[in-house]
């Protein structure tokens, strides 16, 4: 069984908790795109882990984790994270952590280029995490990237760094920053590559073998659907494809071997950084945004940036469901809305006097449209820790059912708090089948 799990909105949907819950039922957890900008918070009892690059499965001692070919990996960040969780008592060894030979490396000049590129864009900046991820993907598409397998050969690494740096330094200097030196980069990176060597593997071959042996594989998307470079709110997107198709390419798994796709959807929306956000709570609704931000701890887990908060966007979520082919949805953070008198759901976009239920390709349209809302009554009572759907307040049940109906996908799981056991599994759902199987 191979299941893909993807955020349906702009990220931070609480995927960390759901993946962690599901990881119990899987043998292998693999990531297929992105880099160390993912920022999952995972809580296990009293312990909390922040994972940026490693799949959440790494916390479970009997799981194998894979960093697939579609990823970009900063070796320094990789070992910082490995060392951090090792200190927290997690055993990380090459037999349970495998890095693709075909993944691309983030080099120090990619970080410098990320800063330069954002400075150059000024007001139009993308709001990247400045970790060099975008420039590493640019080099990949430009066919000058350095793959993990290249770096294992010291001569090739030196050649590539020297050649690439010539180009990168032109841009770095142009924007008034000091040029980087190839020898210093090689000196910094070489010991890290040697340390990485035992973790390097032919990961798609490994995954194919695991599937044949009937091992259960979870493919964990980072960022989310609306940040997909093709399908998201371009140009305010990430540089890779978090959507389900990306899982096939980025893990090297044939599409028809994927058994199912689970969407992670939050009961409201947030967005970090720049970019259009149709249902953002602004002005008069700022106190509601504030309440949600505090109750839902809506601050970047890596950057600590306060997240922009907004109402549930059924148009965007339906678009995500269609693109990814969600078989089931895990709905998170129901408890965060407990104190609201009423909850709004955006069911259409009004632009130039016309109401549409399709998600536009043009970022400018997304900025100008007026969301059409359906207002539902709040439930004004605590749902925190509820484990059965029939024990939810009637208005909370009605809200959940309304979301499922407007998005057109079953809700298989409802999260009612940050802890693992604060969860409702919907009886008879596809999701329940995955849990049981
Ligand atoms: P992720 O990257 O998608 O996992 O999102 P974050 O790292 O931003 O995690 C979301 C935060 O919400 C973490 O602090 C979680 O513990 C917390 N969380 C997840 N699910 C729930 C929930 O159902 N209720 C509440 N109150 N918090 C939750």
Boltz pocket constraint, residues with backbone or C-beta under 6 A from the ligand:
constraints:
  - pocket:
      binder: B
      contacts: [[A, 11], [A, 12], [A, 13], [A, 14], [A, 15], [A, 16], [A, 17], [A, 38], [A, 39], [A, 40], [A, 41], [A, 43], [A, 295], [A, 296], [A, 297], [A, 299], [A, 301], [A, 331], [A, 332], [A, 333], [A, 334], [A, 335], [A, 336], [A, 415], [A, 416], [A, 417], [A, 418], [A, 419], [A, 422]]
      max_distance: 6.0
